[in-house]
Amino acid sequence: MTYNVDVVKYEVVENTYAVYLIKIVGPNNISFHIQDRYSSILTWHNEIKKNIGTSDGLPSFPEKKYFGKLEPKFLERRKAGLKNFLNPFLNHPLVKSSPRVPTYFKMKATGKGSGEAVESLALYMSGGATPGTKTGTVGKKPAPKQESGTWQAGTAQQFGEPVDTVKPAASKSLTMAQLTCQIEFDHQKFQQQFESDCK
């Protein structure tokens, strides 16, 4: 069970912070996108470390920068740094088996099919069912119309990134509804702390 992570692009929002579009290919070739900012990923990283009770074997998180953090050259370095962090982090034995991983993915999933793919991944990790195979990609779609004239975070299509979809298979032991309830419970428990970093 391995993860392959690519930080595809970043977007500066209202000249205040950057949001990163991240493509993840998980176990059984399940592919989806998440979208998040540096501070929220850091909060999740700290929660995982606290949960597993050790930092042994974990990669270092990319360092903070307080001035010039929106300069293009720095954002490109941070984009590469997040990729170099996320790949070994998600493939650490204790991290990839943590239920907080699919919970986080569900909170941050973006783009058509990503939410369903994360649910299929969580079902696979719980041993409930073997998910369906990847059905392919959806072509590029235009960004949604912006009402205020500023970029609005929300979908992978805004970045012009192809989105992979997964067709979930029927559950063998847990139903999708049961698994969704379990994920939503964890979601509610940690959502306040994650989202407070994004304000």
C-alpha positions in Angstrom: 0.0 0.0 0.0 1.8 3.1 -1.2 1.1 6.7 -2.1 2.5 8.8 -5.0 2.0 12.5 -4.5 2.5 15.4 -6.9 2.0 19.0 -6.0 0.6 20.1 -9.3 0.2 23.9 -9.0 -0.3 26.7 -6.6 -2.6 29.7 -6.7 -2.3 33.0 -4.7 -5.6 34.0 -3.2 -6.3 37.7 -2.8 -2.6 38.4 -2.5 -2.8 36.9 1.0 -2.0 33.2 0.9 -1.3 30.3 -1.5 -3.4 27.3 -2.1 -1.8 24.1 -3.5 -3.5 21.6 -5.8 -2.2 18.1 -4.9 -2.7 15.0 -6.9 -2.6 11.7 -5.0 -2.4 8.2 -6.4 -3.1 5.8 -3.5 -3.4 2.1 -3.0 -5.0 0.1 -5.8 -4.2 3.1 -8.2 -7.0 5.2 -6.7 -6.4 8.8 -7.9 -7.9 12.0 -6.6 -7.1 15.7 -5.9 -7.0 17.7 -2.7 -6.5 21.4 -2.3 -5.0 23.0 0.8 -2.7 25.7 2.1 0.6 25.4 3.9 -0.6 26.2 7.4 -3.4 23.7 7.2 -1.1 20.9 6.0 1.2 21.8 8.9 -1.7 21.4 11.4 -2.6 18.1 10.0 1.0 16.9 10.1 1.2 17.9 13.8 -2.0 16.0 14.5 -0.7 12.9 12.8 2.6 13.1 14.8 0.6 13.5 18.0 -1.7 10.6 17.1 1.0 8.1 16.2 3.1 9.1 19.2 6.5 9.4 17.4 8.4 11.4 14.9 11.0 8.7 14.2 11.4 8.2 10.5 9.2 11.1 9.6 10.5 13.7 7.1 11.0 17.3 8.1 8.2 19.7 7.3 9.1 22.5 4.9 10.2 25.5 6.9 8.1 28.6 7.5 8.8 32.0 6.0 7.4 35.2 7.4 8.5 37.7 4.7 8.3 37.3 1.0 6.2 34.1 1.3 4.2 34.9 -1.8 7.2 35.5 -4.1 7.0 33.2 -7.2 10.5 31.8 -6.7 9.7 30.9 -3.0 6.3 29.4 -3.9 8.0 27.1 -6.5 10.5 26.0 -3.8 7.7 25.4 -1.3 5.7 23.5 -3.9 8.7 21.2 -4.5 9.3 21.0 -0.7 5.8 19.9 0.0 6.1 17.2 -2.7 9.3 16.0 -1.1 7.7 15.9 2.3 4.3 14.4 1.4 5.7 11.3 -0.4 7.8 9.9 2.4 5.3 11.2 5.1 2.3 9.4 3.6 4.3 6.2 3.0 5.5 6.0 6.6 4.0 2.7 8.0 2.3 4.4 11.0 1.0 7.4 8.9 -0.5 5.5 6.1 -2.5 3.3 8.4 -3.8 6.2 10.4 -7.6 6.9 10.0 -6.8 10.6 10.1 -5.3 10.3 6.6 -8.6 9.5 4.7 -10.4 11.9 7.1 -8.1 14.7 6.0 -8.4 13.7 2.3 -12.2 13.9 2.5 -12.1 17.4 4.0 -9.7 18.6 1.3 -10.9 16.7 -1.7 -11.6 18.8 -4.8 -12.7 18.2 -8.3 -15.2 15.8 -9.9 -14.9 12.3 -8.6 -12.4 13.1 -5.8 -14.8 12.7 -2.9 -16.0 9.4 -4.2 -12.5 8.2 -4.7 -11.5 9.1 -1.1 -14.5 7.2 0.2 -13.4 4.2 -1.9 -9.9 4.5 -0.6 -11.2 4.7 3.0 -13.3 1.6 2.4 -10.3 -0.2 1.0 -8.1 0.8 4.0 -10.8 -0.4 6.4 -10.8 -3.8 4.7 -14.5 -3.4 3.8 -14.3 -3.8 0.1 -11.9 -3.8 -2.9 -12.5 -0.5 -4.8 -13.2 -0.4 -8.5 -10.4 0.4 -10.9 -9.6 3.9 -12.2 -12.0 4.7 -15.0 -9.8 7.4 -16.6 -9.7 11.1 -16.6 -12.1 13.9 -17.4 -10.8 16.4 -19.8 -10.0 20.0 -18.9 -12.9 22.2 -18.1 -13.1 26.0 -17.9 -12.9 27.7 -14.5 -16.2 28.7 -12.9 -17.2 32.3 -13.4 -15.9 34.6 -10.7 -18.4 36.9 -9.2 -16.1 39.2 -7.3 -13.2 39.5 -9.6 -10.9 37.5 -7.3 -9.9 33.9 -7.6 -12.2 31.6 -5.6 -10.7 28.4 -4.2 -12.8 25.3 -4.7 -12.1 23.0 -7.6 -9.3 21.3 -9.5 -10.8 22.5 -12.8 -9.8 26.0 -11.8 -6.3 25.0 -12.3 -7.0 23.3 -15.6 -5.9 19.9 -14.2 -7.4 16.7 -15.5 -9.3 14.9 -12.8 -9.3 11.1 -12.3 -12.5 9.4 -11.2 -13.0 6.1 -9.4 -16.0 3.9 -9.6 -16.6 2.5 -6.1 -17.4 -1.1 -5.8 -20.0 -2.6 -3.5 -19.0 -3.1 0.1 -18.3 -6.6 1.4 -18.6 -5.8 5.2 -19.0 -2.1 5.7 -21.6 -0.2 3.7 -20.6 3.1 2.1 -23.1 4.9 4.4 -21.5 3.4 7.5 -18.0 4.4 6.4 -19.2 7.9 5.4 -20.7 8.3 8.9 -17.4 7.2 10.5 -15.4 9.7 8.3 -17.9 12.5 9.1 -17.5 11.9 12.8 -13.8 12.3 12.5 -14.3 15.3 10.2 -16.4 17.1 12.8 -13.9 16.4 15.5 -11.0 18.0 13.7 -12.6 20.4 11.2 -12.6 23.4 13.5 -8.9 23.3 14.1 -8.0 22.7 10.4 -10.3 25.4 9.1 -9.2 27.9 11.6 -5.8 27.9 9.9 -7.4 28.8 6.6 -9.1 32.0 7.7 
